[in-house]
């Protein structure tokens, strides 16, 4: 026998969670798509050198981010600089940030295949401009799939 639900005077004692689950799945998909889009737009394909002793460093507004790619292009705070104006643009950007905060920290990230001289030049520009603290961005070595040493 089928139950009759014609009586509208009864209280609803259960919650239908299906709409809640639907909304949460839609939000999850939106966050996944936007995160992927943001990461793709900020990626500059710079292969950082490996270092076992590297430490995690959080980004903060008291930093200036200098990058050099293997093709010789230079970026300041993820903005590409015209090759003719590299030194002047970097010094101007540092001066602006130093005027806001004297504890400015420089972060240098160069591609593994970029000339070492490019990284040294960026360090010199930081020092000449009055930045006393700077760091070189590296990444942890990727684990190898081979057998462990000693076996």
N, C-alpha and C positions, 0 to 999 in steps of 0.2 A: 504494500500500500504506500502511496505517496503521501508525504506530509503536505498539509495545506498552509500557505503563508498569506492568506487573505487578511489576517488580522493585523492591522497597522498599529494597534495600540500597545504592542509588546515592545519592550526595550531592546536595543541592540547591545548585546553583551560581548561581542567579539569585534576585533579590529581587522580590517582587511589590509594586509601589509603589501599587497601586490603593487599598488601605486607608489609606495615608498621605495620598494626595490627598483621599480622602473626608473624613478627619478635618480636614485643613487647610481644606477648603471649609466645613465646618460651623463651625469656629472663626472663619473670616472673616465668615460670616453673623452669628454671635453678636456679634462686635465691631461690625459695622455697625449692627445693631439697637440695641445698648446705647448707642453713641455718639449716634445720632439721638435716642434717648429722653432722654439726659442733656442734650443741647443744647436740646431742646424744653422741658424742665422749668426750665431756668435762664433762658430767654429772657424778657425783660420788655417787648419791643417798644419800645425806646428808640432813636430815630433820632438818633445823635450828629451834631453839626455837622462839616462837612468842614474840613480844614486841610492844606495842602501841606507844612507844616513839622513835622508831628507825628512823634513817635518811638515806636517799639515799646517797651513797658514790660512786663516780666514780673510776674505777680502773685506776691506773697510774703506770709508771715504778718505782716510788719511794716507792713501797710497796713490802712486802714479805707476801705471802699468806700461812698460816699454817692451815691445816685441820686435824680433828680427827673424825674417823667414829665410829659407835657403836660397830663394831667388834674389835676395838683397833688399826686399821691401821692408820698411820699418813702420810700426804702428805705435801710436800713443793713445792709451786708454781705448784700444780696439778701433781707432780711426787711422786709416792709411794716410801716410804723409807723402807729399810729392818729393821725388828724389832730390830736387834742387834745393829744397828748403828744410832738409832734415834737421840739421843742428839748430837753426834759428827757431823752428817750430817746437822742438823738444825743449829748448831753454825757455821759451815763452810759456809753454804749458807748465813747466816746473815752477817758474816764477809765480804764475797765477795760483797754483796749489800751495806754494810756500807762503804766499801772502795770507792765505786762509788758515794755515797751520804750520808752525815751525817744526813740528815733529813728523814731517812728511817722510814716508818710507817709499823707496823705489823698488819695484819688482821687475826684474829683467827676465824675459822668457825668450830664448833663442832656439831655433831648430837645431837638431843634432848636426845637420849638414851645413849650417850657416858658418861662415868664417869666424874663427875665434876673435879676430880683430874687430868684428862688428859688435860683439858682446863687450869687449874691453872699451870700445869707443863709447858705448852707452853708459858704462860705469863711470868713465871720465866725465861725460856730460853731467851726470848726476852729482859727482863730487864738485865739479867746477861751479855748479849752480847752488851749492850749499846744502845738498842732501847728505846727511851724515849716516843714515841707515838705509841699507838696500839688501835685497835678497835675490838669489838666482833660482828661478823655478825649475824643478826637476820632477821626475816621477819615479815611483818604485819599480825595480826591475820586474818584468813579467816572469812568472814561474815557468820553468822548463818542464816538458813532459817526459824527459828521459829518466833513466834509472838514477837513484840517489848515489852520491859520491861514496866511495868506500866499498862498493859491491861489485 
